[in-house]
Every structure is written in C-alpha cells, then in structure tokens.
Amino acid sequence: MKPRIFQENKLAKDVLLVLSIILGFVFIISFSAIYVSDAIKNNNACGCVLPIPYMILILASLGLFVGSLSFYILVSKHIKEKKESTKNIEFTLNFLEKDEKTIIEELIKNKGQLNQSKFEKLTNLHKVKIHRIIDKLNSKGLIRKVSAGKTNNIIVSDQLKEIFI
C-alpha cells in the first residue's frame, strides 16, 4: 500500500483534473451563451451557422458527458483503492490467530483505539480471554495499553496505523 503522502498527491491531481474539466465546460457554456445572445441581438436567431436548438442539444449532451466523466474519475479510483486496501488488510491479518485477528479488526473499525471493556460486547469473547489476547498482542508490539482509570484504552501501534488507518 502506498504511503499517505502519495495518496494525497494523487487525490489532489484527480481533483485538479476534475476542476479543469468543469472549468473547460463552463468556458464552453459561456462562449455559447455569448454566441446565442449575439445571434439574437443581430436578428439572426435562426442560427444559420449552427441552429440554436442543435446548440442546446449539444451543450446538454456535453454537460452530461462532463458530469459522468467527473464522477468516473473521482469515484472509480476511490473504490478501486478501497478494494485494494481491504485485500491488503485481510492478507496481513491472516498471520494472526483467529481471536487476535478479531481484536485487531475491531480496533481498525474504531479508528485504532478502543476501551478494553467494550471488546466483550463487540467480539462476544469472555473478558478474561480478551485480557490474555490483549497481553499477547501487546507483547508482539501490535498494540499499546494505556491505563484509563479502572480499565485500559487499547491503541493500535503506529506501524499498524500507517498500514490500516
């Protein structure tokens, strides 16, 4: 998976491309509006060079094309990256035991941090088993336990945050 800096640059390029397409479309519409108003002003409303009804049809079709192209550029790349990211997460988590994988998945779903007492509700595991799994993951360096009163906040390690979150 690519580092976030490259993803942000790619997103900025995609947004810039979409803005360029939209600005080009706005320019064409403005030029066409000037053409139509000039044709009407000169009593040439028949549009002998290009009939006005055809121009409206062309501009409407062009608007539909620009909208579809913008949607395709932004959404399709995002969906593809999300699918790739999900595959990478599943592949990486396959190296963990089933219950460890469950704990890490819940942490990922909750943006990398979760109160230890909430794992029992989310995973249907007993709190003693959860405690043992958390100790095991902590010894592997995959998570950190931070005391929060009578319970602990469980936080994904910085290396896993870079990969998953």
C-alpha positions in Angstrom: 0.0 0.0 0.0 1.3 3.4 -0.9 2.2 6.0 1.8 -0.4 8.6 2.6 1.7 11.4 1.0 1.5 9.7 -2.4 -2.3 9.1 -1.9 -2.9 12.7 -1.0 -0.9 13.9 -4.1 -2.9 11.6 -6.3 -6.1 12.8 -4.8 -5.0 16.4 -5.4 -4.2 15.6 -9.0 -7.6 13.9 -9.5 -9.4 16.9 -8.0 -7.4 19.3 -10.2 -8.2 17.2 -13.3 -12.0 17.3 -12.4 -11.8 21.1 -11.8 -10.1 21.6 -15.1 -12.8 19.6 -16.9 -15.5 21.6 -15.2 -13.8 24.9 -15.9 -13.5 23.9 -19.5 -17.2 23.1 -19.6 -18.0 26.5 -18.0 -15.9 28.2 -20.6 -17.7 26.4 -23.5 -21.1 27.3 -21.9 -20.0 31.0 -21.5 -18.8 31.2 -25.1 -22.0 29.6 -26.4 -24.2 32.0 -24.3 -22.3 34.9 -25.9 -22.8 33.3 -29.4 -26.6 32.9 -28.8 -27.1 36.4 -27.3 -25.1 37.9 -30.3 -27.3 35.9 -32.7 -30.4 37.2 -31.1 -29.1 40.7 -30.9 -28.3 40.7 -34.7 -31.7 39.3 -35.6 -30.0 36.1 -36.7 -31.9 33.9 -34.3 -32.3 31.2 -37.0 -28.6 30.3 -36.3 -27.7 29.9 -39.9 -24.1 28.7 -38.9 -25.3 26.4 -36.2 -29.0 26.3 -35.4 -29.8 27.2 -31.7 -31.8 24.1 -31.0 -28.9 22.0 -32.1 -26.6 24.0 -29.9 -28.8 23.5 -26.9 -28.8 19.7 -27.6 -25.0 19.7 -28.0 -24.4 21.6 -24.7 -26.8 19.4 -22.8 -25.1 16.3 -24.1 -21.7 17.8 -23.3 -22.9 18.6 -19.7 -24.0 15.0 -19.2 -20.6 13.8 -20.5 -18.6 16.2 -18.3 -20.7 15.2 -15.2 -20.2 11.5 -16.0 -16.5 11.9 -16.6 -16.0 13.8 -13.3 -17.9 11.2 -11.4 -16.0 8.3 -13.0 -12.6 9.9 -12.3 -13.3 10.6 -8.6 -15.4 7.6 -7.6 -13.9 4.7 -9.6 -10.3 5.3 -8.3 -11.6 5.7 -4.8 -13.5 2.4 -5.0 -10.5 0.6 -6.5 -8.2 1.8 -3.8 -10.6 0.8 -1.1 -10.9 -2.7 -2.5 -7.1 -3.0 -2.7 -6.8 -1.7 0.9 -9.3 -4.3 2.1 -7.4 -7.1 0.4 -4.2 -5.9 2.0 -5.8 -5.8 5.4 -7.2 -9.3 5.1 -3.9 -10.7 3.8 -1.9 -9.1 6.6 -4.4 -10.2 9.3 -4.2 -13.8 8.2 -0.9 -14.1 10.0 -2.7 -13.7 13.3 -4.7 -16.2 15.3 -8.5 -16.0 14.9 -9.2 -14.2 18.2 -6.2 -11.9 17.7 -7.5 -11.1 14.3 -10.9 -10.3 15.8 -9.4 -7.9 18.3 -7.3 -6.1 15.7 -10.3 -5.8 13.3 -12.4 -4.2 16.0 -9.6 -1.7 16.7 -9.4 -0.9 12.9 -13.1 -0.4 12.7 -12.9 2.0 15.7 -10.1 4.1 14.2 -7.3 2.4 16.1 -8.4 3.0 19.6 -11.0 1.3 21.9 -11.7 0.9 25.5 -10.9 -2.6 26.7 -14.3 -3.0 28.4 -16.1 -2.6 25.0 -14.4 -5.6 23.4 -16.6 -8.0 25.3 -19.7 -6.6 23.7 -18.2 -6.3 20.2 -16.5 -9.7 20.0 -18.6 -12.0 22.1 -15.4 -13.2 23.8 -15.1 -13.5 27.6 -13.2 -10.7 29.3 -10.5 -13.0 30.6 -9.8 -14.3 27.1 -9.8 -10.7 25.8 -7.3 -9.7 28.5 -5.0 -12.6 27.6 -5.2 -11.8 23.8 -4.5 -8.1 24.5 -1.5 -9.0 26.6 -0.3 -11.3 23.8 -0.8 -8.6 21.1 0.9 -6.1 23.4 4.0 -8.3 23.8 4.1 -8.6 20.0 4.1 -4.8 19.7 0.9 -4.7 17.7 -1.0 -2.7 20.3 -0.4 -0.5 23.4 -2.3 -0.5 26.6 -2.9 2.9 28.2 -4.4 3.0 31.7 -7.7 4.9 31.9 -9.0 4.5 35.5 -10.3 1.0 36.2 -9.9 0.0 32.5 -7.5 0.4 29.7 -7.6 2.1 26.3 -6.2 -0.2 23.7 -4.4 1.6 20.9 -3.0 0.1 17.6 0.7 0.5 17.2 1.9 3.4 15.0 3.2 0.9 12.4 -0.3 -0.7 12.1 -1.9 2.7 11.9 0.2 3.6 8.9 -1.0 0.4 7.2 -4.6 0.2 8.2 -6.0 3.5 9.3 
